[in-house]
Amino acid sequence: MKDSMVDLLEAPGLGLDIDAEAARKYLREEDAGFFD
């Protein structure tokens, strides 16, 4: 934030990286191969 405004990203995406190994334990059984 800058001057109560949110700066827009200059590249596509959310601006974050997902830790697949950490997130894998929260997947439902039918989504087990999501990060493969």
mmCIF file of the N, C-alpha and C atoms, coordinates in Angstrom:
data_MODEL
# 
_entry.id   MODEL 
# 
loop_
_atom_site.group_PDB 
_atom_site.id 
_atom_site.type_symbol 
_atom_site.label_atom_id 
_atom_site.label_alt_id 
_atom_site.label_comp_id 
_atom_site.label_asym_id 
_atom_site.label_entity_id 
_atom_site.label_seq_id 
_atom_site.pdbx_PDB_ins_code 
_atom_site.Cartn_x 
_atom_site.Cartn_y 
_atom_site.Cartn_z 
_atom_site.occupancy 
_atom_site.B_iso_or_equiv 
_atom_site.pdbx_formal_charge 
_atom_site.auth_seq_id 
_atom_site.auth_comp_id 
_atom_site.auth_asym_id 
_atom_site.auth_atom_id 
_atom_site.pdbx_PDB_model_num 
ATOM 1   N N  . MET A 1 1  ? 0.841  -1.176  0.000   1.00 0.00 ? 1  MET A N  1 
ATOM 2   C CA . MET A 1 1  ? 0.000  0.000   0.000   1.00 0.00 ? 1  MET A CA 1 
ATOM 3   C C  . MET A 1 1  ? 0.883  1.235   0.000   1.00 0.00 ? 1  MET A C  1 
ATOM 4   N N  . LYS A 1 2  ? 0.396  2.241   -0.689  1.00 0.00 ? 2  LYS A N  1 
ATOM 5   C CA . LYS A 1 2  ? 1.102  3.516   -0.759  1.00 0.00 ? 2  LYS A CA 1 
ATOM 6   C C  . LYS A 1 2  ? 0.053  4.611   -0.829  1.00 0.00 ? 2  LYS A C  1 
ATOM 7   N N  . ASP A 1 3  ? 0.076  5.528   0.108   1.00 0.00 ? 3  ASP A N  1 
ATOM 8   C CA . ASP A 1 3  ? -0.909 6.620   0.158   1.00 0.00 ? 3  ASP A CA 1 
ATOM 9   C C  . ASP A 1 3  ? -2.336 6.082   0.141   1.00 0.00 ? 3  ASP A C  1 
ATOM 10  N N  . SER A 1 4  ? -2.589 5.030   0.901   1.00 0.00 ? 4  SER A N  1 
ATOM 11  C CA . SER A 1 4  ? -3.908 4.381   1.007   1.00 0.00 ? 4  SER A CA 1 
ATOM 12  C C  . SER A 1 4  ? -4.371 3.739   -0.292  1.00 0.00 ? 4  SER A C  1 
ATOM 13  N N  . MET A 1 5  ? -3.455 3.495   -1.200  1.00 0.00 ? 5  MET A N  1 
ATOM 14  C CA . MET A 1 5  ? -3.783 2.857   -2.471  1.00 0.00 ? 5  MET A CA 1 
ATOM 15  C C  . MET A 1 5  ? -2.954 1.582   -2.599  1.00 0.00 ? 5  MET A C  1 
ATOM 16  N N  . VAL A 1 6  ? -3.510 0.601   -3.289  1.00 0.00 ? 6  VAL A N  1 
ATOM 17  C CA . VAL A 1 6  ? -2.802 -0.652  -3.530  1.00 0.00 ? 6  VAL A CA 1 
ATOM 18  C C  . VAL A 1 6  ? -2.131 -0.566  -4.891  1.00 0.00 ? 6  VAL A C  1 
ATOM 19  N N  . ASP A 1 7  ? -0.824 -0.807  -4.922  1.00 0.00 ? 7  ASP A N  1 
ATOM 20  C CA . ASP A 1 7  ? -0.108 -0.814  -6.197  1.00 0.00 ? 7  ASP A CA 1 
ATOM 21  C C  . ASP A 1 7  ? -0.484 -2.062  -6.983  1.00 0.00 ? 7  ASP A C  1 
ATOM 22  N N  . LEU A 1 8  ? -0.759 -1.902  -8.270  1.00 0.00 ? 8  LEU A N  1 
ATOM 23  C CA . LEU A 1 8  ? -1.072 -3.040  -9.128  1.00 0.00 ? 8  LEU A CA 1 
ATOM 24  C C  . LEU A 1 8  ? 0.210  -3.750  -9.530  1.00 0.00 ? 8  LEU A C  1 
ATOM 25  N N  . LEU A 1 9  ? 0.112  -5.056  -9.694  1.00 0.00 ? 9  LEU A N  1 
ATOM 26  C CA . LEU A 1 9  ? 1.258  -5.843  -10.126 1.00 0.00 ? 9  LEU A CA 1 
ATOM 27  C C  . LEU A 1 9  ? 1.555  -5.559  -11.590 1.00 0.00 ? 9  LEU A C  1 
ATOM 28  N N  . GLU A 1 10 ? 2.817  -5.634  -11.946 1.00 0.00 ? 10 GLU A N  1 
ATOM 29  C CA . GLU A 1 10 ? 3.212  -5.394  -13.329 1.00 0.00 ? 10 GLU A CA 1 
ATOM 30  C C  . GLU A 1 10 ? 3.274  -6.676  -14.147 1.00 0.00 ? 10 GLU A C  1 
ATOM 31  N N  . ALA A 1 11 ? 3.097  -7.814  -13.507 1.00 0.00 ? 11 ALA A N  1 
ATOM 32  C CA . ALA A 1 11 ? 3.155  -9.104  -14.186 1.00 0.00 ? 11 ALA A CA 1 
ATOM 33  C C  . ALA A 1 11 ? 1.913  -9.904  -13.820 1.00 0.00 ? 11 ALA A C  1 
ATOM 34  N N  . PRO A 1 12 ? 1.552  -10.878 -14.639 1.00 0.00 ? 12 PRO A N  1 
ATOM 35  C CA . PRO A 1 12 ? 0.387  -11.702 -14.318 1.00 0.00 ? 12 PRO A CA 1 
ATOM 36  C C  . PRO A 1 12 ? 0.623  -12.550 -13.073 1.00 0.00 ? 12 PRO A C  1 
ATOM 37  N N  . GLY A 1 13 ? -0.443 -12.915 -12.416 1.00 0.00 ? 13 GLY A N  1 
ATOM 38  C CA . GLY A 1 13 ? -0.355 -13.781 -11.245 1.00 0.00 ? 13 GLY A CA 1 
ATOM 39  C C  . GLY A 1 13 ? -0.802 -13.074 -9.984  1.00 0.00 ? 13 GLY A C  1 
ATOM 40  N N  . LEU A 1 14 ? -0.723 -13.797 -8.883  1.00 0.00 ? 14 LEU A N  1 
ATOM 41  C CA . LEU A 1 14 ? -1.166 -13.268 -7.596  1.00 0.00 ? 14 LEU A CA 1 
ATOM 42  C C  . LEU A 1 14 ? -0.045 -12.593 -6.816  1.00 0.00 ? 14 LEU A C  1 
ATOM 43  N N  . GLY A 1 15 ? 1.188  -12.768 -7.262  1.00 0.00 ? 15 GLY A N  1 
ATOM 44  C CA . GLY A 1 15 ? 2.307  -12.179 -6.553  1.00 0.00 ? 15 GLY A CA 1 
ATOM 45  C C  . GLY A 1 15 ? 2.755  -12.994 -5.359  1.00 0.00 ? 15 GLY A C  1 
ATOM 46  N N  . LEU A 1 16 ? 2.466  -14.289 -5.391  1.00 0.00 ? 16 LEU A N  1 
ATOM 47  C CA . LEU A 1 16 ? 2.896  -15.168 -4.310  1.00 0.00 ? 16 LEU A CA 1 
ATOM 48  C C  . LEU A 1 16 ? 3.222  -16.532 -4.874  1.00 0.00 ? 16 LEU A C  1 
ATOM 49  N N  . ASP A 1 17 ? 3.987  -17.280 -4.136  1.00 0.00 ? 17 ASP A N  1 
ATOM 50  C CA . ASP A 1 17 ? 4.338  -18.647 -4.524  1.00 0.00 ? 17 ASP A CA 1 
ATOM 51  C C  . ASP A 1 17 ? 3.686  -19.607 -3.542  1.00 0.00 ? 17 ASP A C  1 
ATOM 52  N N  . ILE A 1 18 ? 3.120  -20.677 -4.066  1.00 0.00 ? 18 ILE A N  1 
ATOM 53  C CA . ILE A 1 18 ? 2.484  -21.692 -3.225  1.00 0.00 ? 18 ILE A CA 1 
ATOM 54  C C  . ILE A 1 18 ? 3.501  -22.780 -2.913  1.00 0.00 ? 18 ILE A C  1 
ATOM 55  N N  . ASP A 1 19 ? 3.657  -23.101 -1.657  1.00 0.00 ? 19 ASP A N  1 
ATOM 56  C CA . ASP A 1 19 ? 4.528  -24.191 -1.222  1.00 0.00 ? 19 ASP A CA 1 
ATOM 57  C C  . ASP A 1 19 ? 3.735  -25.488 -1.382  1.00 0.00 ? 19 ASP A C  1 
ATOM 58  N N  . ALA A 1 20 ? 3.952  -26.176 -2.499  1.00 0.00 ? 20 ALA A N  1 
ATOM 59  C CA . ALA A 1 20 ? 3.174  -27.373 -2.828  1.00 0.00 ? 20 ALA A CA 1 
ATOM 60  C C  . ALA A 1 20 ? 3.299  -28.448 -1.760  1.00 0.00 ? 20 ALA A C  1 
ATOM 61  N N  . GLU A 1 21 ? 4.482  -28.631 -1.213  1.00 0.00 ? 21 GLU A N  1 
ATOM 62  C CA . GLU A 1 21 ? 4.669  -29.671 -0.197  1.00 0.00 ? 21 GLU A CA 1 
ATOM 63  C C  . GLU A 1 21 ? 3.869  -29.358 1.062   1.00 0.00 ? 21 GLU A C  1 
ATOM 64  N N  . ALA A 1 22 ? 3.830  -28.108 1.461   1.00 0.00 ? 22 ALA A N  1 
ATOM 65  C CA . ALA A 1 22 ? 3.067  -27.727 2.653   1.00 0.00 ? 22 ALA A CA 1 
ATOM 66  C C  . ALA A 1 22 ? 1.566  -27.808 2.391   1.00 0.00 ? 22 ALA A C  1 
ATOM 67  N N  . ALA A 1 23 ? 1.138  -27.442 1.178   1.00 0.00 ? 23 ALA A N  1 
ATOM 68  C CA . ALA A 1 23 ? -0.287 -27.437 0.841   1.00 0.00 ? 23 ALA A CA 1 
ATOM 69  C C  . ALA A 1 23 ? -0.832 -28.837 0.583   1.00 0.00 ? 23 ALA A C  1 
ATOM 70  N N  . ARG A 1 24 ? 0.039  -29.749 0.181   1.00 0.00 ? 24 ARG A N  1 
ATOM 71  C CA . ARG A 1 24 ? -0.379 -31.108 -0.187  1.00 0.00 ? 24 ARG A CA 1 
ATOM 72  C C  . ARG A 1 24 ? -1.161 -31.799 0.933   1.00 0.00 ? 24 ARG A C  1 
ATOM 73  N N  . LYS A 1 25 ? -0.818 -31.555 2.187   1.00 0.00 ? 25 LYS A N  1 
ATOM 74  C CA . LYS A 1 25 ? -1.496 -32.233 3.298   1.00 0.00 ? 25 LYS A CA 1 
ATOM 75  C C  . LYS A 1 25 ? -2.935 -31.756 3.491   1.00 0.00 ? 25 LYS A C  1 
ATOM 76  N N  . TYR A 1 26 ? -3.314 -30.651 2.858   1.00 0.00 ? 26 TYR A N  1 
ATOM 77  C CA . TYR A 1 26 ? -4.676 -30.134 2.981   1.00 0.00 ? 26 TYR A CA 1 
ATOM 78  C C  . TYR A 1 26 ? -5.583 -30.532 1.817   1.00 0.00 ? 26 TYR A C  1 
ATOM 79  N N  . LEU A 1 27 ? -5.023 -31.237 0.815   1.00 0.00 ? 27 LEU A N  1 
ATOM 80  C CA . LEU A 1 27 ? -5.810 -31.654 -0.341  1.00 0.00 ? 27 LEU A CA 1 
ATOM 81  C C  . LEU A 1 27 ? -6.780 -32.767 0.029   1.00 0.00 ? 27 LEU A C  1 
ATOM 82  N N  . ARG A 1 28 ? -7.928 -32.749 -0.643  1.00 0.00 ? 28 ARG A N  1 
ATOM 83  C CA . ARG A 1 28 ? -8.868 -33.863 -0.491  1.00 0.00 ? 28 ARG A CA 1 
ATOM 84  C C  . ARG A 1 28 ? -8.297 -35.064 -1.236  1.00 0.00 ? 28 ARG A C  1 
ATOM 85  N N  . GLU A 1 29 ? -8.759 -36.242 -0.886  1.00 0.00 ? 29 GLU A N  1 
ATOM 86  C CA . GLU A 1 29 ? -8.245 -37.471 -1.493  1.00 0.00 ? 29 GLU A CA 1 
ATOM 87  C C  . GLU A 1 29 ? -8.380 -37.448 -3.018  1.00 0.00 ? 29 GLU A C  1 
ATOM 88  N N  . GLU A 1 30 ? -9.507 -36.948 -3.522  1.00 0.00 ? 30 GLU A N  1 
ATOM 89  C CA . GLU A 1 30 ? -9.709 -36.934 -4.982  1.00 0.00 ? 30 GLU A CA 1 
ATOM 90  C C  . GLU A 1 30 ? -8.820 -35.909 -5.695  1.00 0.00 ? 30 GLU A C  1 
ATOM 91  N N  . ASP A 1 31 ? -8.197 -35.001 -4.950  1.00 0.00 ? 31 ASP A N  1 
ATOM 92  C CA . ASP A 1 31 ? -7.300 -34.003 -5.533  1.00 0.00 ? 31 ASP A CA 1 
ATOM 93  C C  . ASP A 1 31 ? -5.832 -34.311 -5.249  1.00 0.00 ? 31 ASP A C  1 
ATOM 94  N N  . ALA A 1 32 ? -5.537 -35.517 -4.807  1.00 0.00 ? 32 ALA A N  1 
ATOM 95  C CA . ALA A 1 32 ? -4.189 -35.886 -4.367  1.00 0.00 ? 32 ALA A CA 1 
ATOM 96  C C  . ALA A 1 32 ? -3.114 -35.613 -5.422  1.00 0.00 ? 32 ALA A C  1 
ATOM 97  N N  . GLY A 1 33 ? -3.421 -35.681 -6.701  1.00 0.00 ? 33 GLY A N  1 
ATOM 98  C CA . GLY A 1 33 ? -2.438 -35.456 -7.762  1.00 0.00 ? 33 GLY A CA 1 
ATOM 99  C C  . GLY A 1 33 ? -2.384 -34.030 -8.269  1.00 0.00 ? 33 GLY A C  1 
ATOM 100 N N  . PHE A 1 34 ? -3.006 -33.100 -7.586  1.00 0.00 ? 34 PHE A N  1 
ATOM 101 C CA . PHE A 1 34 ? -3.109 -31.711 -8.056  1.00 0.00 ? 34 PHE A CA 1 
ATOM 102 C C  . PHE A 1 34 ? -1.753 -31.077 -8.358  1.00 0.00 ? 34 PHE A C  1 
ATOM 103 N N  . PHE A 1 35 ? -0.768 -31.289 -7.516  1.00 0.00 ? 35 PHE A N  1 
ATOM 104 C CA . PHE A 1 35 ? 0.537  -30.648 -7.702  1.00 0.00 ? 35 PHE A CA 1 
ATOM 105 C C  . PHE A 1 35 ? 1.517  -31.501 -8.499  1.00 0.00 ? 35 PHE A C  1 
ATOM 106 N N  . ASP A 1 36 ? 1.079  -32.639 -8.999  1.00 0.00 ? 36 ASP A N  1 
ATOM 107 C CA . ASP A 1 36 ? 1.970  -33.518 -9.772  1.00 0.00 ? 36 ASP A CA 1 
ATOM 108 C C  . ASP A 1 36 ? 2.063  -33.080 -11.214 1.00 0.00 ? 36 ASP A C  1 
# 
